[in-house]
Amino acid sequence: NGLKLKEGRFRLDIRKKFFIVRVVRHWDRLPMKVVAAPSLEGFKARLDEALSSLI
């Protein structure tokens, strides 16, 4: 997708448990259709659709 986040490298293992560090890879793998949703409701609907296609 066009809104990728940059995954940082940290020396401390404790930072690996931070929310943003755990979420970056998952966010970057989302299709552009999901990321570019015009509203929160649209994002949720598109995310459900994308995740259901993985099962």
PDB file of N, CA, C and O in Angstrom:
ATOM      1  N   ASN A   1       0.829  -1.179   0.000  1.00  0.00           N
ATOM      2  CA  ASN A   1       0.000   0.000   0.000  1.00  0.00           C
ATOM      3  C   ASN A   1       0.873   1.241   0.000  1.00  0.00           C
ATOM      4  O   ASN A   1       2.070   1.148   0.273  1.00  0.00           O
ATOM      5  N   GLY A   2       0.316   2.374  -0.293  1.00  0.00           N
ATOM      6  CA  GLY A   2       1.066   3.618  -0.390  1.00  0.00           C
ATOM      7  C   GLY A   2       1.294   4.305   0.940  1.00  0.00           C
ATOM      8  O   GLY A   2       1.972   5.331   0.992  1.00  0.00           O
ATOM      9  N   LEU A   3       0.752   3.771   2.003  1.00  0.00           N
ATOM     10  CA  LEU A   3       0.879   4.392   3.320  1.00  0.00           C
ATOM     11  C   LEU A   3       1.656   3.500   4.270  1.00  0.00           C
ATOM     12  O   LEU A   3       1.230   3.262   5.401  1.00  0.00           O
ATOM     13  N   LYS A   4       2.789   3.011   3.812  1.00  0.00           N
ATOM     14  CA  LYS A   4       3.584   2.087   4.615  1.00  0.00           C
ATOM     15  C   LYS A   4       4.250   2.807   5.776  1.00  0.00           C
ATOM     16  O   LYS A   4       4.600   3.982   5.673  1.00  0.00           O
ATOM     17  N   LEU A   5       4.420   2.099   6.868  1.00  0.00           N
ATOM     18  CA  LEU A   5       5.116   2.607   8.036  1.00  0.00           C
ATOM     19  C   LEU A   5       6.527   2.038   8.041  1.00  0.00           C
ATOM     20  O   LEU A   5       6.761   0.947   7.522  1.00  0.00           O
ATOM     21  N   LYS A   6       7.450   2.761   8.616  1.00  0.00           N
ATOM     22  CA  LYS A   6       8.829   2.303   8.677  1.00  0.00           C
ATOM     23  C   LYS A   6       9.055   1.554   9.980  1.00  0.00           C
ATOM     24  O   LYS A   6       8.762   2.055  11.065  1.00  0.00           O
ATOM     25  N   GLU A   7       9.576   0.360   9.849  1.00  0.00           N
ATOM     26  CA  GLU A   7       9.854  -0.459  11.030  1.00  0.00           C
ATOM     27  C   GLU A   7      11.251  -0.130  11.535  1.00  0.00           C
ATOM     28  O   GLU A   7      12.237  -0.284  10.814  1.00  0.00           O
ATOM     29  N   GLY A   8      11.324   0.322  12.779  1.00  0.00           N
ATOM     30  CA  GLY A   8      12.612   0.683  13.354  1.00  0.00           C
ATOM     31  C   GLY A   8      13.324  -0.505  13.967  1.00  0.00           C
ATOM     32  O   GLY A   8      12.734  -1.560  14.199  1.00  0.00           O
ATOM     33  N   ARG A   9      14.595  -0.308  14.220  1.00  0.00           N
ATOM     34  CA  ARG A   9      15.384  -1.330  14.904  1.00  0.00           C
ATOM     35  C   ARG A   9      15.758  -0.790  16.273  1.00  0.00           C
ATOM     36  O   ARG A   9      16.170   0.362  16.412  1.00  0.00           O
ATOM     37  N   PHE A  10      15.608  -1.632  17.269  1.00  0.00           N
ATOM     38  CA  PHE A  10      15.847  -1.196  18.631  1.00  0.00           C
ATOM     39  C   PHE A  10      16.844  -2.116  19.313  1.00  0.00           C
ATOM     40  O   PHE A  10      16.906  -3.315  19.042  1.00  0.00           O
ATOM     41  N   ARG A  11      17.610  -1.529  20.192  1.00  0.00           N
ATOM     42  CA  ARG A  11      18.577  -2.323  20.948  1.00  0.00           C
ATOM     43  C   ARG A  11      17.928  -3.030  22.128  1.00  0.00           C
ATOM     44  O   ARG A  11      18.367  -4.102  22.545  1.00  0.00           O
ATOM     45  N   LEU A  12      16.894  -2.428  22.651  1.00  0.00           N
ATOM     46  CA  LEU A  12      16.256  -3.003  23.832  1.00  0.00           C
ATOM     47  C   LEU A  12      15.128  -3.935  23.432  1.00  0.00           C
ATOM     48  O   LEU A  12      14.294  -3.579  22.600  1.00  0.00           O
ATOM     49  N   ASP A  13      15.095  -5.107  24.008  1.00  0.00           N
ATOM     50  CA  ASP A  13      14.046  -6.078  23.713  1.00  0.00           C
ATOM     51  C   ASP A  13      12.675  -5.609  24.187  1.00  0.00           C
ATOM     52  O   ASP A  13      11.654  -6.023  23.639  1.00  0.00           O
ATOM     53  N   ILE A  14      12.646  -4.757  25.189  1.00  0.00           N
ATOM     54  CA  ILE A  14      11.368  -4.308  25.736  1.00  0.00           C
ATOM     55  C   ILE A  14      10.553  -3.547  24.693  1.00  0.00           C
ATOM     56  O   ILE A  14       9.323  -3.607  24.711  1.00  0.00           O
ATOM     57  N   ARG A  15      11.207  -2.846  23.800  1.00  0.00           N
ATOM     58  CA  ARG A  15      10.494  -2.080  22.779  1.00  0.00           C
ATOM     59  C   ARG A  15       9.772  -2.970  21.777  1.00  0.00           C
ATOM     60  O   ARG A  15       8.830  -2.520  21.125  1.00  0.00           O
ATOM     61  N   LYS A  16      10.187  -4.201  21.644  1.00  0.00           N
ATOM     62  CA  LYS A  16       9.530  -5.121  20.717  1.00  0.00           C
ATOM     63  C   LYS A  16       8.084  -5.370  21.110  1.00  0.00           C
ATOM     64  O   LYS A  16       7.280  -5.800  20.282  1.00  0.00           O
ATOM     65  N   LYS A  17       7.750  -5.107  22.352  1.00  0.00           N
ATOM     66  CA  LYS A  17       6.395  -5.335  22.837  1.00  0.00           C
ATOM     67  C   LYS A  17       5.498  -4.116  22.687  1.00  0.00           C
ATOM     68  O   LYS A  17       4.301  -4.202  22.961  1.00  0.00           O
ATOM     69  N   PHE A  18       6.047  -2.980  22.257  1.00  0.00           N
ATOM     70  CA  PHE A  18       5.249  -1.777  22.078  1.00  0.00           C
ATOM     71  C   PHE A  18       4.251  -2.006  20.950  1.00  0.00           C
ATOM     72  O   PHE A  18       4.544  -2.699  19.976  1.00  0.00           O
ATOM     73  N   PHE A  19       3.077  -1.417  21.096  1.00  0.00           N
ATOM     74  CA  PHE A  19       1.997  -1.595  20.123  1.00  0.00           C
ATOM     75  C   PHE A  19       2.443  -1.246  18.705  1.00  0.00           C
ATOM     76  O   PHE A  19       2.232  -2.032  17.781  1.00  0.00           O
ATOM     77  N   ILE A  20       3.049  -0.092  18.525  1.00  0.00           N
ATOM     78  CA  ILE A  20       3.399   0.358  17.175  1.00  0.00           C
ATOM     79  C   ILE A  20       4.411  -0.584  16.521  1.00  0.00           C
ATOM     80  O   ILE A  20       4.358  -0.798  15.310  1.00  0.00           O
ATOM     81  N   VAL A  21       5.309  -1.136  17.290  1.00  0.00           N
ATOM     82  CA  VAL A  21       6.312  -2.056  16.739  1.00  0.00           C
ATOM     83  C   VAL A  21       5.643  -3.355  16.282  1.00  0.00           C
ATOM     84  O   VAL A  21       6.012  -3.918  15.252  1.00  0.00           O
ATOM     85  N   ARG A  22       4.660  -3.825  17.052  1.00  0.00           N
ATOM     86  CA  ARG A  22       3.988  -5.078  16.699  1.00  0.00           C
ATOM     87  C   ARG A  22       3.048  -4.919  15.513  1.00  0.00           C
ATOM     88  O   ARG A  22       2.772  -5.896  14.818  1.00  0.00           O
ATOM     89  N   VAL A  23       2.552  -3.711  15.266  1.00  0.00           N
ATOM     90  CA  VAL A  23       1.510  -3.493  14.266  1.00  0.00           C
ATOM     91  C   VAL A  23       2.059  -3.144  12.880  1.00  0.00           C
ATOM     92  O   VAL A  23       1.370  -3.352  11.881  1.00  0.00           O
ATOM     93  N   VAL A  24       3.266  -2.625  12.802  1.00  0.00           N
ATOM     94  CA  VAL A  24       3.809  -2.117  11.546  1.00  0.00           C
ATOM     95  C   VAL A  24       3.762  -3.156  10.428  1.00  0.00           C
ATOM     96  O   VAL A  24       3.297  -2.846   9.331  1.00  0.00           O
ATOM     97  N   ARG A  25       4.220  -4.355  10.670  1.00  0.00           N
ATOM     98  CA  ARG A  25       4.233  -5.381   9.612  1.00  0.00           C
ATOM     99  C   ARG A  25       2.834  -5.701   9.120  1.00  0.00           C
ATOM    100  O   ARG A  25       2.610  -5.870   7.922  1.00  0.00           O
ATOM    101  N   HIS A  26       1.899  -5.782  10.049  1.00  0.00           N
ATOM    102  CA  HIS A  26       0.514  -6.094   9.676  1.00  0.00           C
ATOM    103  C   HIS A  26      -0.091  -4.956   8.858  1.00  0.00           C
ATOM    104  O   HIS A  26      -0.782  -5.203   7.870  1.00  0.00           O
ATOM    105  N   TRP A  27       0.163  -3.716   9.262  1.00  0.00           N
ATOM    106  CA  TRP A  27      -0.367  -2.562   8.539  1.00  0.00           C
ATOM    107  C   TRP A  27       0.198  -2.528   7.114  1.00  0.00           C
ATOM    108  O   TRP A  27      -0.543  -2.293   6.160  1.00  0.00           O
ATOM    109  N   ASP A  28       1.489  -2.760   6.971  1.00  0.00           N
ATOM    110  CA  ASP A  28       2.131  -2.702   5.659  1.00  0.00           C
ATOM    111  C   ASP A  28       1.626  -3.791   4.720  1.00  0.00           C
ATOM    112  O   ASP A  28       1.714  -3.641   3.501  1.00  0.00           O
ATOM    113  N   ARG A  29       1.109  -4.865   5.257  1.00  0.00           N
ATOM    114  CA  ARG A  29       0.604  -5.964   4.423  1.00  0.00           C
ATOM    115  C   ARG A  29      -0.843  -5.782   3.993  1.00  0.00           C
ATOM    116  O   ARG A  29      -1.339  -6.541   3.160  1.00  0.00           O
ATOM    117  N   LEU A  30      -1.527  -4.791   4.546  1.00  0.00           N
ATOM    118  CA  LEU A  30      -2.924  -4.561   4.177  1.00  0.00           C
ATOM    119  C   LEU A  30      -3.026  -4.056   2.740  1.00  0.00           C
ATOM    120  O   LEU A  30      -2.179  -3.282   2.295  1.00  0.00           O
ATOM    121  N   PRO A  31      -4.051  -4.484   2.016  1.00  0.00           N
ATOM    122  CA  PRO A  31      -4.253  -3.981   0.658  1.00  0.00           C
ATOM    123  C   PRO A  31      -4.575  -2.484   0.682  1.00  0.00           C
ATOM    124  O   PRO A  31      -5.118  -1.975   1.663  1.00  0.00           O
ATOM    125  N   MET A  32      -4.239  -1.792  -0.395  1.00  0.00           N
ATOM    126  CA  MET A  32      -4.485  -0.355  -0.486  1.00  0.00           C
ATOM    127  C   MET A  32      -5.972  -0.041  -0.331  1.00  0.00           C
ATOM    128  O   MET A  32      -6.334   1.004   0.211  1.00  0.00           O
ATOM    129  N   LYS A  33      -6.824  -0.930  -0.800  1.00  0.00           N
ATOM    130  CA  LYS A  33      -8.273  -0.727  -0.694  1.00  0.00           C
ATOM    131  C   LYS A  33      -8.694  -0.558   0.767  1.00  0.00           C
ATOM    132  O   LYS A  33      -9.569   0.253   1.072  1.00  0.00           O
ATOM    133  N   VAL A  34      -8.082  -1.309   1.656  1.00  0.00           N
ATOM    134  CA  VAL A  34      -8.413  -1.236   3.086  1.00  0.00           C
ATOM    135  C   VAL A  34      -7.838   0.041   3.689  1.00  0.00           C
ATOM    136  O   VAL A  34      -8.538   0.765   4.396  1.00  0.00           O
ATOM    137  N   VAL A  35      -6.586   0.313   3.416  1.00  0.00           N
ATOM    138  CA  VAL A  35      -5.900   1.457   4.004  1.00  0.00           C
ATOM    139  C   VAL A  35      -6.531   2.782   3.566  1.00  0.00           C
ATOM    140  O   VAL A  35      -6.599   3.726   4.352  1.00  0.00           O
ATOM    141  N   ALA A  36      -6.985   2.851   2.335  1.00  0.00           N
ATOM    142  CA  ALA A  36      -7.515   4.094   1.787  1.00  0.00           C
ATOM    143  C   ALA A  36      -9.022   4.253   2.012  1.00  0.00           C
ATOM    144  O   ALA A  36      -9.660   5.054   1.329  1.00  0.00           O
ATOM    145  N   ALA A  37      -9.586   3.523   2.933  1.00  0.00           N
ATOM    146  CA  ALA A  37     -11.029   3.630   3.220  1.00  0.00           C
ATOM    147  C   ALA A  37     -11.353   5.066   3.650  1.00  0.00           C
ATOM    148  O   ALA A  37     -10.593   5.678   4.399  1.00  0.00           O
ATOM    149  N   PRO A  38     -12.474   5.594   3.178  1.00  0.00           N
ATOM    150  CA  PRO A  38     -12.809   6.991   3.465  1.00  0.00           C
ATOM    151  C   PRO A  38     -13.311   7.255   4.892  1.00  0.00           C
ATOM    152  O   PRO A  38     -13.351   8.407   5.324  1.00  0.00           O
ATOM    153  N   SER A  39     -13.685   6.227   5.608  1.00  0.00           N
ATOM    154  CA  SER A  39     -14.215   6.412   6.961  1.00  0.00           C
ATOM    155  C   SER A  39     -13.838   5.214   7.820  1.00  0.00           C
ATOM    156  O   SER A  39     -13.366   4.192   7.323  1.00  0.00           O
ATOM    157  N   LEU A  40     -14.056   5.363   9.106  1.00  0.00           N
ATOM    158  CA  LEU A  40     -13.773   4.274  10.030  1.00  0.00           C
ATOM    159  C   LEU A  40     -14.673   3.078   9.746  1.00  0.00           C
ATOM    160  O   LEU A  40     -14.223   1.933   9.770  1.00  0.00           O
ATOM    161  N   GLU A  41     -15.943   3.352   9.478  1.00  0.00           N
ATOM    162  CA  GLU A  41     -16.879   2.269   9.157  1.00  0.00           C
ATOM    163  C   GLU A  41     -16.448   1.544   7.885  1.00  0.00           C
ATOM    164  O   GLU A  41     -16.506   0.317   7.811  1.00  0.00           O
ATOM    165  N   GLY A  42     -16.016   2.311   6.889  1.00  0.00           N
ATOM    166  CA  GLY A  42     -15.526   1.711   5.647  1.00  0.00           C
ATOM    167  C   GLY A  42     -14.268   0.890   5.874  1.00  0.00           C
ATOM    168  O   GLY A  42     -14.102  -0.183   5.295  1.00  0.00           O
ATOM    169  N   PHE A  43     -13.378   1.405   6.723  1.00  0.00           N
ATOM    170  CA  PHE A  43     -12.157   0.675   7.056  1.00  0.00           C
ATOM    171  C   PHE A  43     -12.488  -0.660   7.703  1.00  0.00           C
ATOM    172  O   PHE A  43     -11.926  -1.693   7.338  1.00  0.00           O
ATOM    173  N   LYS A  44     -13.406  -0.634   8.669  1.00  0.00           N
ATOM    174  CA  LYS A  44     -13.788  -1.870   9.361  1.00  0.00           C
ATOM    175  C   LYS A  44     -14.398  -2.885   8.401  1.00  0.00           C
ATOM    176  O   LYS A  44     -14.079  -4.072   8.458  1.00  0.00           O
ATOM    177  N   ALA A  45     -15.270  -2.416   7.527  1.00  0.00           N
ATOM    178  CA  ALA A  45     -15.914  -3.322   6.574  1.00  0.00           C
ATOM    179  C   ALA A  45     -14.892  -3.921   5.615  1.00  0.00           C
ATOM    180  O   ALA A  45     -14.919  -5.121   5.340  1.00  0.00           O
ATOM    181  N   ARG A  46     -13.995  -3.087   5.112  1.00  0.00           N
ATOM    182  CA  ARG A  46     -12.974  -3.581   4.170  1.00  0.00           C
ATOM    183  C   ARG A  46     -11.970  -4.493   4.865  1.00  0.00           C
ATOM    184  O   ARG A  46     -11.493  -5.461   4.273  1.00  0.00           O
ATOM    185  N   LEU A  47     -11.652  -4.189   6.110  1.00  0.00           N
ATOM    186  CA  LEU A  47     -10.738  -5.045   6.871  1.00  0.00           C
ATOM    187  C   LEU A  47     -11.363  -6.412   7.106  1.00  0.00           C
ATOM    188  O   LEU A  47     -10.698  -7.435   6.945  1.00  0.00           O
ATOM    189  N   ASP A  48     -12.636  -6.438   7.484  1.00  0.00           N
ATOM    190  CA  ASP A  48     -13.340  -7.710   7.664  1.00  0.00           C
ATOM    191  C   ASP A  48     -13.326  -8.524   6.379  1.00  0.00           C
ATOM    192  O   ASP A  48     -13.111  -9.735   6.402  1.00  0.00           O
ATOM    193  N   GLU A  49     -13.557  -7.849   5.258  1.00  0.00           N
ATOM    194  CA  GLU A  49     -13.560  -8.521   3.952  1.00  0.00           C
ATOM    195  C   GLU A  49     -12.179  -9.087   3.629  1.00  0.00           C
ATOM    196  O   GLU A  49     -12.063 -10.224   3.171  1.00  0.00           O
ATOM    197  N   ALA A  50     -11.137  -8.297   3.867  1.00  0.00           N
ATOM    198  CA  ALA A  50      -9.770  -8.741   3.573  1.00  0.00           C
ATOM    199  C   ALA A  50      -9.365  -9.907   4.470  1.00  0.00           C
ATOM    200  O   ALA A  50      -8.733 -10.858   4.008  1.00  0.00           O
ATOM    201  N   LEU A  51      -9.722  -9.838   5.736  1.00  0.00           N
ATOM    202  CA  LEU A  51      -9.357 -10.906   6.667  1.00  0.00           C
ATOM    203  C   LEU A  51     -10.145 -12.184   6.420  1.00  0.00           C
ATOM    204  O   LEU A  51      -9.620 -13.284   6.592  1.00  0.00           O
ATOM    205  N   SER A  52     -11.397 -12.043   6.019  1.00  0.00           N
ATOM    206  CA  SER A  52     -12.205 -13.239   5.755  1.00  0.00           C
ATOM    207  C   SER A  52     -11.719 -13.980   4.516  1.00  0.00           C
ATOM    208  O   SER A  52     -11.920 -15.188   4.393  1.00  0.00           O
ATOM    209  N   SER A  53     -11.082 -13.262   3.601  1.00  0.00           N
ATOM    210  CA  SER A  53     -10.558 -13.929   2.413  1.00  0.00           C
ATOM    211  C   SER A  53      -9.305 -14.743   2.731  1.00  0.00           C
ATOM    212  O   SER A  53      -8.901 -15.590   1.935  1.00  0.00           O
ATOM    213  N   LEU A  54      -8.690 -14.495   3.880  1.00  0.00           N
ATOM    214  CA  LEU A  54      -7.495 -15.244   4.284  1.00  0.00           C
ATOM    215  C   LEU A  54      -7.832 -16.588   4.916  1.00  0.00           C
ATOM    216  O   LEU A  54      -6.995 -17.489   4.959  1.00  0.00           O
ATOM    217  N   ILE A  55      -9.051 -16.718   5.400  1.00  0.00           N
ATOM    218  CA  ILE A  55      -9.449 -17.947   6.104  1.00  0.00           C
ATOM    219  C   ILE A  55      -9.885 -19.008   5.122  1.00  0.00           C
ATOM    220  O   ILE A  55     -10.255 -20.110   5.527  1.00  0.00           O
TER     221      ILE A  55
END
